[in-house]
Amino acid sequence: MDLITVSGPPSSGKTAVLMKTITNFLDRGVKVGVVKFDCLFTDDDIYFEKLGIPVRKGLSGSLCPDHYFVSNIEEVVQWGIEQKVDLLITESAGLCNRCSPYIKNIKAVCVIDNLSGINTPKKIGPMLKSADIVVITKGDIVSQAEREVYTMKVQSVNPKAIIMHVNGLNGQGAFELSTLIYDETKNVTTLEGEKLRYPMPAALCSYCLGETRIGKDHQMGNIRKINLSGKNG
């Protein structure tokens, strides 16, 4: 079984791209399974189920979705093996743009869209900077010049990644993506002992533990205060 991780900002088109890509896999006889990670709500599993593939979803609730992901990914791998899939895809939304749900030696795909703002690539952390493949969506809505400028912005942030455009509506580019992400020779049996490509966002402050009161008297743990004394504080 091969494993890939797909992430990106909310509403960037991850599910639409995966639907078209998975269709290409199914046409070639590749058995695919999907596990969707989200925070409070998702019905994306319904769309994947319509393709007739094994699907599970996990909601992190009050927990950081990255910490929820890394705490459950080994069990997800074992589930994929039980389902006897050839390719297991995990999908998660980078809600804070600081997310880093990528694992060393596991192919990582980041999905972003042309409508998110010209400087958005600089605002996205390890989720974009450490990806192997960057998929840019919604290119049909902007001009060719805008697509090229946006691609250059992405390339400046992650010069090593393969950058490609995929249309989640008509599937243009999805076949090419399917040929890049799946390695039929790979056999992932466990992630025990593997490492993340980048450390998780720091946590464990009083608000992580349920504190709701405001003020320094109620703050403890991993706290960072803003510098208001300088001009650019």
DRENVEXVO-281615 format. One record per residue: residue number from 1; chain; x, y, z of N, C-alpha, C in turn. Coordinates in Angstrom, 3 decimals, padded with zeros to 6 digits. Example, Ala and Ser with C-alpha at 12.3 -4.5 7.8 and 13.67 -1.06 7.14 Angstrom:
// DRENVEXVO-281615
> 1, A, 013.190, -005.690, 007.800, 012.300, -004.500, 007.800, 013.200, -003.300, 007.800 .
> 2, A, 012.850, -002.250, 007.080, 013.670, -001.060, 007.140, 012.900, 000.030, 007.870 .
//
This chain:
// DRENVEXVO-281615
> 1, A, 000.838, -001.201, 000.000, 000.000, 000.000, 000.000, 000.871, 001.248, 000.000 .
> 2, A, 000.528, 002.197, -000.855, 001.186, 003.494, -000.861, 000.331, 004.468, -000.052 .
> 3, A, 000.983, 005.482, 000.523, 000.295, 006.476, 001.348, 000.716, 007.866, 000.905 .
> 4, A, -000.265, 008.765, 000.754, 000.055, 010.164, 000.481, -000.758, 011.038, 001.426 .
> 5, A, -000.214, 012.208, 001.727, -000.917, 013.171, 002.570, -001.234, 014.399, 001.737 .
> 6, A, -002.482, 014.841, 001.807, -002.943, 016.010, 001.061, -003.463, 017.034, 002.059 .
> 7, A, -003.000, 018.280, 001.935, -003.488, 019.324, 002.830, -003.597, 020.629, 002.057 .
> 8, A, -004.132, 021.633, 002.715, -004.301, 022.937, 002.096, -005.318, 023.753, 002.854 .
> 9, A, -005.377, 025.047, 002.601, -006.342, 025.908, 003.288, -007.776, 025.465, 003.014 .
> 10, A, -008.720, 025.824, 003.891, -010.133, 025.474, 003.671, -010.653, 026.048, 002.361 .
> 11, A, -011.477, 025.267, 001.685, -012.146, 025.689, 000.440, -011.183, 025.977, -000.696 .
> 12, A, -010.005, 025.386, -000.660, -009.056, 025.572, -001.755, -009.318, 024.610, -002.905 .
> 13, A, -010.171, 023.626, -002.677, -010.514, 022.679, -003.739, -009.890, 021.314, -003.584 .
> 14, A, -009.457, 020.960, -002.379, -008.790, 019.670, -002.153, -009.688, 018.495, -002.536 .
> 15, A, -010.905, 018.499, -002.029, -011.809, 017.374, -002.267, -012.166, 017.254, -003.739 .
> 16, A, -012.414, 018.378, -004.400, -012.759, 018.345, -005.827, -011.608, 017.767, -006.646 .
> 17, A, -010.384, 018.189, -006.333, -009.210, 017.669, -007.035, -009.054, 016.175, -006.785 .
> 18, A, -009.229, 015.756, -005.528, -009.082, 014.337, -005.202, -010.155, 013.492, -005.869 .
> 19, A, -011.366, 014.009, -005.961, -012.448, 013.255, -006.613, -012.078, 012.947, -008.063 .
> 20, A, -011.602, 013.952, -008.775, -011.224, 013.750, -010.175, -010.003, 012.841, -010.295 .
> 21, A, -009.055, 012.993, -009.368, -007.845, 012.173, -009.416, -008.149, 010.715, -009.108 .
> 22, A, -008.992, 010.500, -008.106, -009.362, 009.130, -007.727, -010.103, 008.443, -008.864 .
> 23, A, -010.927, 009.182, -009.589, -011.629, 008.607, -010.739, -010.645, 008.036, -011.748 .
> 24, A, -009.538, 008.745, -011.965, -008.505, 008.237, -012.865, -007.865, 006.965, -012.323 .
> 25, A, -007.667, 006.906, -011.014, -007.127, 005.685, -010.417, -008.077, 004.512, -010.602 .
> 26, A, -009.342, 004.745, -010.352, -010.333, 003.671, -010.465, -010.421, 003.159, -011.898 .
> 27, A, -010.279, 004.066, -012.856, -010.307, 003.650, -014.267, -009.127, 002.747, -014.602 .
> 28, A, -008.034, 002.886, -013.857, -006.841, 002.061, -014.099, -006.793, 000.838, -013.185 .
> 29, A, -007.849, 000.629, -012.397, -007.921, -000.554, -011.544, -007.179, -000.433, -010.238 .
> 30, A, -006.828, 000.799, -009.826, -006.149, 001.023, -008.547, -007.204, 001.199, -007.447 .
> 31, A, -007.111, 000.387, -006.409, -008.067, 000.483, -005.296, -007.603, 001.571, -004.329 .
> 32, A, -008.472, 002.549, -004.071, -008.115, 003.724, -003.279, -008.982, 003.811, -002.031 .
> 33, A, -008.389, 004.238, -000.915, -009.114, 004.545, 000.308, -008.786, 005.964, 000.749 .
> 34, A, -009.736, 006.604, 001.436, -009.552, 007.993, 001.861, -009.920, 008.138, 003.332 .
> 35, A, -009.104, 008.899, 004.066, -009.442, 009.298, 005.432, -009.394, 010.822, 005.481 .
> 36, A, -010.510, 011.420, 005.864, -010.639, 012.871, 005.893, -010.521, 013.368, 007.326 .
> 37, A, -009.596, 014.306, 007.550, -009.437, 014.939, 008.853, -010.003, 016.356, 008.796 .
> 38, A, -010.766, 016.734, 009.813, -011.291, 018.091, 009.888, -011.531, 018.451, 011.340 .
> 39, A, -012.030, 019.667, 011.573, -012.209, 020.134, 012.945, -013.618, 019.884, 013.480 .
> 40, A, -014.588, 020.635, 012.977, -015.933, 020.604, 013.549, -016.945, 019.865, 012.693 .
> 41, A, -016.803, 019.977, 011.370, -017.808, 019.356, 010.497, -017.225, 019.106, 009.116 .
> 42, A, -017.598, 018.002, 008.522, -017.314, 017.743, 007.114, -018.289, 016.707, 006.601 .
> 43, A, -018.751, 016.918, 005.381, -019.560, 015.898, 004.722, -018.879, 015.411, 003.454 .
> 44, A, -017.575, 015.678, 003.362, -016.820, 015.241, 002.193, -016.800, 013.724, 002.062 .
> 45, A, -016.939, 013.024, 003.193, -016.933, 011.564, 003.130, -018.090, 011.029, 002.287 .
> 46, A, -019.192, 011.798, 002.256, -020.345, 011.384, 001.450, -019.985, 011.381, -000.034 .
> 47, A, -019.225, 012.406, -000.454, -018.839, 012.489, -001.863, -017.899, 011.350, -002.240 .
> 48, A, -016.957, 011.037, -001.340, -016.033, 009.941, -001.623, -016.765, 008.599, -001.655 .
> 49, A, -017.751, 008.431, -000.775, -018.511, 007.180, -000.739, -019.252, 006.933, -002.050 .
> 50, A, -019.632, 008.012, -002.716, -020.329, 007.862, -003.998, -019.436, 007.251, -005.065 .
> 51, A, -018.130, 007.322, -004.857, -017.198, 006.682, -005.789, -017.051, 005.191, -005.504 .
> 52, A, -017.650, 004.734, -004.405, -017.593, 003.320, -004.053, -016.274, 002.888, -003.457 .
> 53, A, -015.619, 003.801, -002.716, -014.320, 003.489, -002.121, -014.436, 003.521, -000.599 .
> 54, A, -013.542, 002.837, 000.116, -013.552, 002.883, 001.588, -013.214, 004.295, 002.076 .
> 55, A, -014.011, 004.810, 003.015, -013.832, 006.174, 003.515, -014.061, 006.208, 005.019 .
> 56, A, -013.255, 006.987, 005.709, -013.488, 007.293, 007.111, -013.202, 008.775, 007.328 .
> 57, A, -013.811, 009.364, 008.346, -013.519, 010.750, 008.680, -013.248, 010.871, 010.167 .
> 58, A, -012.436, 011.865, 010.527, -012.133, 012.126, 011.925, -012.222, 013.608, 012.203 .
> 59, A, -012.933, 013.979, 013.260, -013.091, 015.377, 013.644, -012.316, 015.634, 014.927 .
> 60, A, -011.441, 016.632, 014.892, -010.568, 016.893, 016.036, -011.275, 017.632, 017.163 .
> 61, A, -012.408, 018.277, 016.849, -013.143, 018.998, 017.884, -012.339, 020.160, 018.436 .
> 62, A, -012.081, 020.145, 019.737, -011.360, 021.254, 020.374, -009.841, 021.126, 020.258 .
> 63, A, -009.365, 020.019, 019.707, -007.924, 019.802, 019.585, -007.388, 020.420, 018.294 .
> 64, A, -006.106, 020.746, 018.286, -005.426, 021.181, 017.068, -005.503, 020.044, 016.053 .
> 65, A, -005.960, 020.308, 014.827, -006.109, 019.228, 013.843, -004.798, 018.544, 013.492 .
> 66, A, -003.673, 019.276, 013.572, -002.376, 018.663, 013.322, -002.023, 017.640, 014.389 .
> 67, A, -002.229, 018.008, 015.653, -001.946, 017.072, 016.746, -002.891, 015.866, 016.672 .
> 68, A, -004.119, 016.120, 016.280, -005.094, 015.034, 016.112, -004.644, 014.089, 014.997 .
> 69, A, -004.132, 014.675, 013.916, -003.667, 013.880, 012.773, -002.523, 012.955, 013.177 .
> 70, A, -001.489, 013.525, 013.796, -000.301, 012.730, 014.095, -000.582, 011.698, 015.190 .
> 71, A, -001.606, 011.952, 016.008, -001.964, 011.006, 017.056, -002.756, 009.813, 016.509 .
> 72, A, -003.251, 009.934, 015.295, -004.119, 008.886, 014.739, -003.618, 008.279, 013.437 .
> 73, A, -002.536, 008.821, 012.870, -002.131, 008.389, 011.534, -001.693, 006.930, 011.486 .
> 74, A, -001.076, 006.424, 012.557, -000.662, 005.017, 012.557, -001.888, 004.102, 012.490 .
> 75, A, -002.936, 004.436, 013.263, -004.165, 003.641, 013.214, -004.825, 003.728, 011.835 .
> 76, A, -004.701, 004.895, 011.209, -005.255, 005.082, 009.866, -004.535, 004.175, 008.862 .
> 77, A, -003.214, 004.072, 008.983, -002.446, 003.197, 008.104, -002.890, 001.745, 008.262 .
> 78, A, -003.066, 001.317, 009.495, -003.489, -000.059, 009.733, -004.892, -000.305, 009.186 .
> 79, A, -005.759, 000.703, 009.264, -007.103, 000.584, 008.672, -007.008, 000.409, 007.162 .
> 80, A, -006.126, 001.192, 006.521, -005.958, 001.070, 005.082, -005.466, -000.306, 004.673 .
> 81, A, -004.560, -000.875, 005.480, -004.063, -002.223, 005.187, -005.186, -003.241, 005.320 .
> 82, A, -006.030, -003.068, 006.339, -007.171, -003.970, 006.520, -008.137, -003.900, 005.343 .
> 83, A, -008.270, -002.707, 004.768, -009.166, -002.541, 003.623, -008.548, -003.047, 002.320 .
> 84, A, -007.258, -003.404, 002.371, -006.532, -003.939, 001.221, -006.525, -002.973, 000.038 .
> 85, A, -006.313, -001.689, 000.349, -006.255, -000.694, -000.718, -004.836, -000.613, -001.274 .
> 86, A, -004.731, -000.196, -002.513, -003.421, 000.009, -003.122, -002.851, 001.375, -002.757 .
> 87, A, -003.743, 002.336, -002.573, -003.334, 003.707, -002.261, -004.255, 004.274, -001.200 .
> 88, A, -003.662, 004.772, -000.117, -004.429, 005.409, 000.956, -004.126, 006.905, 000.938 .
> 89, A, -005.183, 007.718, 000.881, -005.036, 009.168, 000.831, -005.593, 009.764, 002.113 .
> 90, A, -004.810, 010.597, 002.781, -005.321, 011.351, 003.920, -005.447, 012.806, 003.497 .
> 91, A, -006.559, 013.420, 003.882, -006.811, 014.818, 003.526, -007.089, 015.618, 004.784 .
> 92, A, -006.435, 016.772, 004.929, -006.660, 017.617, 006.094, -006.570, 019.078, 005.684 .
> 93, A, -007.312, 019.925, 006.398, -007.334, 021.353, 006.095, -006.348, 022.088, 006.998 .
> 94, A, -005.529, 022.947, 006.393, -004.598, 023.759, 007.164, -005.293, 025.006, 007.671 .
> 95, A, -005.973, 024.888, 008.779, -006.851, 025.961, 009.235, -006.090, 027.176, 009.727 .
> 96, A, -004.869, 026.984, 010.217, -004.116, 028.118, 010.750, -002.956, 028.521, 009.839 .
> 97, A, -002.780, 027.801, 008.734, -001.678, 028.035, 007.800, -000.304, 027.791, 008.412 .
> 98, A, -000.253, 027.298, 009.642, 001.004, 026.928, 010.285, 001.120, 025.401, 010.353 .
> 99, A, 000.137, 024.739, 009.805, 000.065, 023.286, 009.937, 001.236, 022.602, 009.229 .
> 100, A, 001.589, 021.432, 009.744, 002.708, 020.675, 009.160, 002.416, 019.176, 009.205 .
> 101, A, 001.390, 018.743, 008.492, 000.992, 017.328, 008.592, 001.719, 016.416, 007.607 .
> 102, A, 003.003, 016.683, 007.354, 003.745, 015.877, 006.400, 004.755, 014.996, 007.110 .
> 103, A, 004.961, 013.811, 006.558, 005.827, 012.811, 007.162, 006.979, 012.525, 006.210 .
> 104, A, 008.177, 012.367, 006.762, 009.340, 012.040, 005.940, 009.109, 010.709, 005.221 .
> 105, A, 009.491, 010.661, 003.956, 009.379, 009.467, 003.106, 007.948, 009.165, 002.673 .
> 106, A, 006.998, 010.061, 002.992, 005.618, 009.923, 002.524, 005.299, 011.127, 001.641 .
> 107, A, 004.817, 010.876, 000.436, 004.600, 011.963, -000.518, 003.572, 012.948, 000.016 .
> 108, A, 003.882, 014.254, -000.128, 003.051, 015.320, 000.430, 002.564, 016.241, -000.688 .
> 109, A, 001.258, 016.503, -000.682, 000.638, 017.363, -001.688, -000.066, 018.518, -000.987 .
> 110, A, 000.207, 019.740, -001.429, -000.469, 020.923, -000.897, -001.341, 021.520, -001.997 .
> 111, A, -002.602, 021.802, -001.664, -003.547, 022.383, -002.621, -003.870, 023.809, -002.194 .
> 112, A, -003.621, 024.770, -003.081, -003.987, 026.161, -002.825, -004.685, 026.695, -004.070 .
> 113, A, -005.347, 027.842, -003.941, -006.107, 028.343, -005.085, -005.673, 029.749, -005.478 .
> 114, A, -005.891, 030.055, -006.751, -005.476, 031.327, -007.333, -006.210, 032.523, -006.750 .
> 115, A, -007.332, 032.294, -006.075, -008.151, 033.399, -005.573, -007.780, 033.813, -004.160 .
> 116, A, -006.781, 033.177, -003.573, -006.494, 033.400, -002.155, -005.645, 034.630, -001.879 .
> 117, A, -005.210, 035.328, -002.915, -004.394, 036.521, -002.690, -002.970, 036.304, -003.135 .
> 118, A, -002.371, 037.313, -003.747, -001.070, 037.172, -004.368, 000.034, 036.887, -003.352 .
> 119, A, -000.133, 037.327, -002.102, 000.896, 037.099, -001.083, 000.580, 035.920, -000.166 .
> 120, A, -000.488, 035.194, -000.463, -000.865, 034.061, 000.380, 000.228, 033.005, 000.487 .
> 121, A, 000.953, 032.670, -000.596, 002.016, 031.657, -000.440, 003.027, 031.993, 000.647 .
> 122, A, 003.313, 033.275, 000.862, 004.253, 033.669, 001.902, 003.662, 033.504, 003.301 .
> 123, A, 002.327, 033.462, 003.386, 001.660, 033.358, 004.680, 001.452, 031.913, 005.114 .
> 124, A, 001.661, 030.993, 004.214, 001.484, 029.579, 004.529, 002.832, 028.985, 004.906 .
> 125, A, 002.894, 028.313, 006.017, 004.153, 027.795, 006.539, 004.556, 026.451, 005.969 .
> 126, A, 004.921, 025.492, 006.821, 005.432, 024.191, 006.378, 004.465, 023.429, 005.481 .
> 127, A, 003.186, 023.714, 005.610, 002.189, 023.037, 004.782, 002.472, 023.233, 003.294 .
> 128, A, 002.977, 024.402, 002.934, 003.345, 024.690, 001.549, 004.841, 024.519, 001.319 .
> 129, A, 005.645, 024.997, 002.255, 007.091, 025.039, 002.053, 007.746, 023.659, 002.015 .
> 130, A, 007.125, 022.661, 002.638, 007.743, 021.333, 002.677, 007.004, 020.307, 001.826 .
> 131, A, 006.077, 020.764, 000.973, 005.323, 019.843, 000.115, 006.166, 019.383, -001.066 .
> 132, A, 005.891, 018.161, -001.539, 006.554, 017.642, -002.734, 005.881, 018.148, -004.007 .
> 133, A, 004.559, 018.249, -003.950, 003.769, 018.695, -005.098, 002.822, 019.787, -004.628 .
> 134, A, 002.766, 020.884, -005.353, 001.819, 021.957, -005.062, 000.817, 022.035, -006.210 .
> 135, A, -000.444, 021.852, -005.866, -001.527, 021.911, -006.854, -002.245, 023.249, -006.713 .
> 136, A, -002.313, 023.993, -007.796, -002.998, 025.285, -007.796, -004.330, 025.126, -008.513 .
> 137, A, -005.399, 025.521, -007.858, -006.748, 025.360, -008.413, -007.361, 026.707, -008.782 .
> 138, A, -008.532, 026.628, -009.408, -009.339, 027.791, -009.793, -008.607, 028.726, -010.762 .
> 139, A, -007.730, 028.150, -011.540, -007.008, 028.936, -012.534, -007.875, 029.395, -013.680 .
> 140, A, -009.045, 028.767, -013.855, -009.941, 029.156, -014.940, -010.654, 030.473, -014.656 .
> 141, A, -010.562, 030.961, -013.428, -011.277, 032.184, -013.047, -010.402, 033.412, -013.237 .
> 142, A, -009.087, 033.227, -013.253, -008.160, 034.354, -013.375, -007.491, 034.326, -014.749 .
> 143, A, -006.770, 035.380, -015.065, -006.102, 035.480, -016.359, -004.818, 034.655, -016.371 .
> 144, A, -004.286, 034.454, -017.583, -003.034, 033.717, -017.726, -001.900, 034.431, -017.004 .
> 145, A, -001.876, 035.752, -017.088, -000.826, 036.517, -016.408, -000.896, 036.327, -014.900 .
> 146, A, -002.112, 036.343, -014.360, -002.284, 036.148, -012.916, -001.845, 034.751, -012.505 .
> 147, A, -002.137, 033.758, -013.334, -001.703, 032.392, -013.030, -000.184, 032.294, -012.979 .
> 148, A, 000.468, 032.932, -013.924, 001.926, 032.863, -013.978, 002.571, 033.587, -012.799 .
> 149, A, 002.027, 034.743, -012.430, 002.567, 035.477, -011.286, 002.376, 034.673, -010.007 .
> 150, A, 001.204, 034.081, -009.855, 000.919, 033.288, -008.656, 001.835, 032.069, -008.583 .
> 151, A, 002.073, 031.447, -009.730, 002.978, 030.298, -009.770, 004.387, 030.695, -009.351 .
> 152, A, 004.835, 031.857, -009.785, 006.156, 032.352, -009.388, 006.223, 032.613, -007.890 .
> 153, A, 005.131, 033.112, -007.315, 005.091, 033.342, -005.872, 005.221, 032.018, -005.112 .
> 154, A, 004.538, 030.992, -005.605, 004.627, 029.672, -004.978, 006.037, 029.115, -005.116 .
> 155, A, 006.618, 029.284, -006.295, 007.960, 028.767, -006.550, 009.015, 029.444, -005.676 .
> 156, A, 008.801, 030.725, -005.375, 009.752, 031.434, -004.517, 009.723, 030.907, -003.091 .
> 157, A, 008.586, 030.374, -002.670, 008.438, 029.816, -001.325, 008.926, 028.378, -001.266 .
> 158, A, 008.630, 027.619, -002.319, 009.030, 026.204, -002.358, 009.615, 025.884, -003.737 .
> 159, A, 010.891, 026.198, -003.942, 011.497, 026.008, -005.269, 011.706, 024.550, -005.661 .
> 160, A, 011.635, 023.624, -004.697, 011.890, 022.217, -004.995, 010.637, 021.450, -005.407 .
> 161, A, 009.476, 022.016, -005.171, 008.232, 021.296, -005.416, 007.860, 021.274, -006.898 .
> 162, A, 007.123, 020.244, -007.279, 006.480, 020.210, -008.594, 005.203, 021.038, -008.486 .
> 163, A, 005.062, 022.044, -009.341, 003.896, 022.923, -009.300, 003.044, 022.655, -010.529 .
> 164, A, 001.770, 022.397, -010.307, 000.885, 022.113, -011.427, -000.506, 022.677, -011.170 .
> 165, A, -001.224, 022.928, -012.264, -002.579, 023.453, -012.179, -003.567, 022.326, -012.455 .
> 166, A, -004.584, 022.226, -011.597, -005.630, 021.221, -011.770, -006.989, 021.898, -011.628 .
> 167, A, -007.887, 021.580, -012.528, -009.249, 022.097, -012.467, -010.134, 021.067, -011.784 .
> 168, A, -010.659, 021.427, -010.614, -011.480, 020.491, -009.864, -012.870, 020.286, -010.436 .
> 169, A, -013.282, 021.146, -011.364, -014.613, 021.029, -011.961, -014.628, 020.085, -013.157 .
> 170, A, -013.684, 020.287, -014.082, -013.679, 019.431, -015.274, -012.581, 018.375, -015.242 .
> 171, A, -011.725, 018.412, -014.231, -010.707, 017.384, -014.079, -009.451, 017.586, -014.894 .
> 172, A, -009.315, 018.734, -015.552, -008.119, 018.986, -016.339, -006.879, 018.979, -015.435 .
> 173, A, -005.920, 018.156, -015.768, -004.699, 018.028, -014.980, -004.748, 016.920, -013.940 .
> 174, A, -005.920, 016.343, -013.704, -006.051, 015.313, -012.669, -005.330, 014.026, -013.054 .
> 175, A, -005.351, 013.670, -014.340, -004.648, 012.455, -014.762, -003.150, 012.598, -014.538 .
> 176, A, -002.605, 013.772, -014.904, -001.175, 014.010, -014.698, -000.826, 013.924, -013.218 .
> 177, A, -001.706, 014.461, -012.366, -001.468, 014.389, -010.923, -001.463, 012.942, -010.447 .
> 178, A, -002.371, 012.139, -010.969, -002.456, 010.741, -010.540, -001.197, 009.964, -010.888 .
> 179, A, -000.525, 010.341, -011.972, 000.705, 009.647, -012.351, 001.888, 010.044, -011.474 .
> 180, A, 001.765, 011.187, -010.791, 002.871, 011.684, -009.967, 002.800, 011.211, -008.522 .
> 181, A, 001.589, 011.011, -008.007, 001.468, 010.768, -006.570, 001.490, 009.292, -006.190 .
> 182, A, 001.217, 008.405, -007.141, 001.101, 006.990, -006.789, 002.344, 006.218, -007.208 .
> 183, A, 002.924, 005.504, -006.261, 004.074, 004.647, -006.508, 003.669, 003.212, -006.170 .
> 184, A, 003.410, 002.420, -007.191, 002.914, 001.062, -006.972, 003.954, 000.143, -006.362 .
> 185, A, 005.216, 000.553, -006.370, 006.265, -000.279, -005.784, 006.424, -000.036, -004.282 .
> 186, A, 005.799, 001.009, -003.782, 005.967, 001.346, -002.369, 005.044, 000.497, -001.507 .
> 187, A, 005.521, 000.116, -000.331, 004.728, -000.712, 000.568, 004.840, -000.172, 001.989 .
> 188, A, 003.872, 000.646, 002.379, 003.845, 001.226, 003.721, 003.082, 000.277, 004.645 .
> 189, A, 003.750, -000.266, 005.636, 003.107, -001.188, 006.573, 002.920, -000.575, 007.953 .
> 190, A, 003.755, 000.406, 008.290, 003.638, 001.090, 009.575, 004.386, 002.412, 009.508 .
> 191, A, 003.986, 003.336, 010.378, 004.693, 004.609, 010.501, 005.396, 004.730, 011.848 .
> 192, A, 005.413, 003.649, 012.598, 006.112, 003.636, 013.881, 007.582, 003.999, 013.675 .
> 193, A, 008.047, 005.022, 014.389, 009.433, 005.431, 014.290, 009.723, 006.449, 013.207 .
> 194, A, 008.756, 006.690, 012.309, 008.954, 007.713, 011.284, 008.858, 009.109, 011.916 .
> 195, A, 009.324, 010.123, 011.203, 009.356, 011.474, 011.747, 008.594, 012.452, 010.863 .
> 196, A, 008.065, 013.480, 011.503, 007.433, 014.567, 010.768, 008.502, 015.385, 010.066 .
> 197, A, 008.132, 016.015, 008.973, 009.091, 016.852, 008.251, 009.379, 018.145, 009.005 .
> 198, A, 008.420, 018.580, 009.820, 008.575, 019.850, 010.537, 007.814, 019.744, 011.850 .
> 199, A, 008.320, 020.348, 012.927, 007.626, 020.246, 014.221, 006.205, 020.821, 014.160 .
> 200, A, 005.344, 020.288, 014.997, 003.963, 020.756, 015.086, 003.908, 022.164, 015.676 .
> 201, A, 002.823, 022.892, 015.459, 002.644, 024.192, 016.125, 002.723, 024.027, 017.643 .
> 202, A, 003.409, 024.952, 018.305, 003.562, 024.884, 019.758, 002.218, 025.096, 020.440 .
> 203, A, 002.018, 024.413, 021.546, 000.739, 024.502, 022.254, 000.990, 024.442, 023.757 .
> 204, A, -000.020, 024.012, 024.493, 000.023, 023.817, 025.937, 000.163, 025.137, 026.711 .
> 205, A, -000.822, 025.978, 026.608, -000.934, 027.164, 027.454, -002.210, 027.021, 028.269 .
> 206, A, -002.505, 027.992, 029.109, -003.689, 027.893, 029.957, -004.972, 027.831, 029.129 .
> 207, A, -004.971, 028.473, 027.966, -006.176, 028.446, 027.121, -006.346, 027.088, 026.444 .
> 208, A, -005.241, 026.387, 026.201, -005.338, 025.018, 025.689, -006.050, 024.113, 026.686 .
> 209, A, -005.890, 024.439, 027.956, -006.436, 023.590, 029.015, -007.819, 024.029, 029.460 .
> 210, A, -008.430, 024.966, 028.730, -009.817, 025.323, 029.012, -010.041, 026.672, 029.654 .
> 211, A, -008.980, 027.441, 029.906, -009.144, 028.764, 030.496, -009.902, 029.679, 029.531 .
> 212, A, -010.820, 030.495, 030.066, -011.582, 031.434, 029.229, -011.404, 032.883, 029.676 .
> 213, A, -010.813, 033.096, 030.845, -010.648, 034.454, 031.349, -009.464, 035.148, 030.692 .
> 214, A, -009.589, 036.445, 030.473, -008.565, 037.235, 029.795, -007.731, 037.996, 030.820 .
> 215, A, -006.455, 038.116, 030.545, -005.564, 038.844, 031.449, -004.355, 038.029, 031.806 .
> 216, A, -003.248, 038.716, 032.102, -001.990, 038.009, 032.349, -002.033, 037.158, 033.605 .
> 217, A, -002.924, 037.490, 034.529, -003.031, 036.685, 035.746, -003.577, 035.294, 035.463 .
> 218, A, -004.204, 035.140, 034.301, -004.814, 033.849, 033.955, -004.037, 033.128, 032.861 .
> 219, A, -002.859, 033.673, 032.522, -002.067, 033.086, 031.439, -000.835, 032.388, 031.993 .
> 220, A, -000.612, 031.176, 031.530, 000.565, 030.429, 031.937, 000.919, 029.434, 030.838 .
> 221, A, 002.137, 028.929, 030.891, 002.558, 027.947, 029.897, 003.223, 028.616, 028.709 .
> 222, A, 002.975, 028.110, 027.528, 003.627, 028.579, 026.300, 002.896, 029.812, 025.778 .
> 223, A, 003.313, 030.985, 026.242, 002.654, 032.247, 025.895, 003.644, 033.156, 025.181 .
> 224, A, 003.214, 033.785, 024.122, 004.041, 034.774, 023.419, 003.285, 036.096, 023.399 .
> 225, A, 003.940, 037.159, 023.865, 003.313, 038.483, 023.930, 003.776, 039.346, 022.765 .
> 226, A, 002.881, 040.163, 022.259, 003.189, 041.039, 021.136, 004.072, 042.199, 021.595 .
> 227, A, 004.979, 042.619, 020.747, 005.868, 043.750, 021.027, 005.224, 045.021, 020.497 .
> 228, A, 004.720, 045.844, 021.401, 004.026, 047.077, 021.000, 004.912, 048.312, 021.163 .
> 229, A, 006.141, 048.138, 021.631, 007.020, 049.268, 021.853, 007.718, 049.738, 020.580 .
> 230, A, 007.929, 048.830, 019.655, 008.601, 049.166, 018.409, 007.627, 049.640, 017.356 .
> 231, A, 008.170, 050.200, 016.259, 007.340, 050.751, 015.200, 006.548, 049.674, 014.488 .
> 232, A, 007.150, 048.483, 014.328, 006.489, 047.394, 013.621, 006.074, 046.305, 014.586 .
> 233, A, 005.686, 046.635, 015.796, 005.339, 045.646, 016.787, 004.143, 044.823, 016.438 .
//
